Amino acid sequence: MNKKIEAEYPDIINWENLGDKIWEKILWRDEETGTYIRLVRADPGFEGSDTLIHDFDELVYVLQGNQSNVKTGQVWRQGMFSYFPEGTEHGPFSTNEGIVGIEFRFYRESSNK
């Protein structure tokens, strides 16, 4: 299987606004599976209100800043890693200082996204 390897500087990709104080940059997407990698940023003062449940596996690494789970109080800081398997309830999240993370979102073969 020969696939073209693409390289791009994240700085040339614009941040897309997803809502109040939350942003993303899609770094890579597999159009066949729906799997993608993104940078996600929440500005200082972000207050999420939704509990999240995804139809994909999500791996998150905090590049800078921190966030906390509003329900449990658990805090994620720079350098921390989380894994949320498909169907796992998590969040809502909030941040006082802001956060930037990289997320890997993998659709399982059976999902066919």
N, C-alpha and C positions, 0 to 999 in steps of 0.2 A: 504494500500500500504506500504509494508515493503521494504525500500531501505537501503542498507548498508551505514553507515556513515563513510567516510574516513577522516583521519586527516594526515597532512603532514607538516613538517617544510619547509617554502619557501626557507630557506638557502640551502637545499639540491637539489633544482631544479636549473638547469643551466639556465643562461640567453641565449636566442636565438637571434642572430643578424638578424634584419629585413632590414637593410640597413645602410647607412652612419649615424652613431651616434644614432641609434634607436634600442631598445632591448625590449624583452618581456619574461615573465615567465608565462606560463599557470598554474594557481593554481587548476582549476577545470573545467571540461567540461561534459555536458550532451550529450552523444552520440546520443540520440534519437532526441533531439530538436536542437542541435548545440549551445545552450546557453553556455557561458563560462565566467569565471572570470580570469583576468590576472593582473599582475603587468606590467607596461610599464615604460620604462626609456628612456629619451633623454639626451645625453651627452651635456656638455657645447658647445655652438656654433652650435647646431642643427638648420638647416634652412629647414623647410618643404616647398614644392612647390605645393602640391596637395590640392585642395578643396575636402573635404570628404563628401560622401553621402553613408550611410549604409542601408542595408536591415534588420537591427535589431535596437532595442532601446539600447542606450548606456548611462550609468551612470558613471561619472568619479569623483573621489575624489583625490585631490592633497595631497600626503603624505609629500613631501619636494620639495623645489625649486619653480620655476615659469616658465610660458610660456606666450606668447602673440599671439593673432590672428593677422597675418600679414595684413589682409585686414581692420580690424576694430580697431586694437590697444588695444582691450580688453585684460586685464592681468588676469591670474589665478595664485593665490599664495597658499602657504601651508594652508591647512584647507578649501579651497574652493571646492564647489561641482557644477557639471554641469549635465544637462540632455539633450540629443539629441535624440528625437523620431525618429523612422524609417523614412528615406527620408529627414531628415533635413540636409541642407548644412551647413558645418562648416569648419574652417581652411582656409588656411594653418596656421600652428603654427611654432613658432621659440622660442628658449631659449638661453640666454647668459650664465646663471649659471647652467643649467641642471634642470631636473625635474624627479620625480618618482611619479607615480600615480597608483591607483587601478581602474580598469575598469570592469564594469559588463555589459556584452553584451547579451541581451535577444532577442531571436527570438520569434515573435508572433506565436501563434498556426497555423495561416493560412499560415505561411511561410514554415513550414515543412522542416526545414534545418537539 
